[in-house]
Amino acid sequence: MRPVIIIIKITIQGVQDIEKRELSGSISIKSMKKVGKALDMKFVYGFVSNHHSLEKFIELKARELAEKMVVKKSNAITENIVMSADEVQQEIEDIAREIRREIPKSLWD
């Protein structure tokens, strides 16, 4: 395999400026694309979940929404119906499962 030589038409000051703007979060996507082009690379960006996976995040959000729905439902009931802690948890799990299956728009509110 032959070594690859890349010539970048940018000054040392330009590189330092890019590094500073990157660290401060003020560099533009346009600038990053220019750097990528100079390196004969494609600049890509995205999001990485803090919850190890998107599925875990959806699980968490679905449970939070289900809990809110069960609380709201229990506050709306005017009858003297008492649910055990196990019944409440089962209700939350059932609703959360349905939310994960359907992934409604309200999940992201």
C-alpha positions, -999 to 999 in steps of 0.1 A, spaced: 0 0 0 14 34 -10 14 63 15 -13 89 9 -2 126 8 -30 151 14 -24 188 7 -46 210 27 -49 246 16 -54 262 50 -30 282 72 -19 272 107 -39 302 120 -70 288 101 -66 254 118 -62 270 152 -94 291 145 -113 260 135 -102 242 167 -112 272 189 -146 275 173 -151 237 176 -143 238 213 -166 267 219 -194 252 198 -195 281 174 -182 264 143 -207 261 115 -216 230 96 -206 248 65 -171 252 79 -169 216 89 -179 205 54 -151 227 40 -126 210 63 -140 176 53 -137 185 16 -101 196 21 -94 162 36 -113 144 9 -138 133 35 -175 137 40 -185 155 71 -213 137 90 -230 146 123 -258 130 144 -272 124 178 -260 98 203 -284 88 231 -275 93 267 -295 62 274 -272 37 256 -298 32 229 -329 48 213 -349 18 225 -340 25 262 -349 62 257 -383 53 242 -388 29 271 -381 56 296 -403 82 279 -431 57 275 -430 49 312 -430 86 321 -460 93 299 -478 62 312 -473 73 348 -487 108 339 -517 92 322 -524 69 352 -522 98 376 -545 119 355 -569 91 351 -570 84 388 -576 121 395 -605 121 371 -622 92 387 -649 104 410 -659 70 423 -644 55 454 -622 31 435 -590 21 452 -563 3 432 -535 -16 449 -499 -6 442 -496 -37 421 -526 -28 400 -513 7 395 -479 -7 384 -497 -31 360 -517 -3 346 -486 17 340 -468 -12 324 -498 -19 301 -500 17 289 -462 20 285 -462 -11 264 -490 3 242 -471 36 239 -438 18 229 -458 -1 203 -475 29 187 -449 57 195 -474 85 195 -464 121 188 -472 130 225 -442 108 235 -419 137 224 -438 165 241 
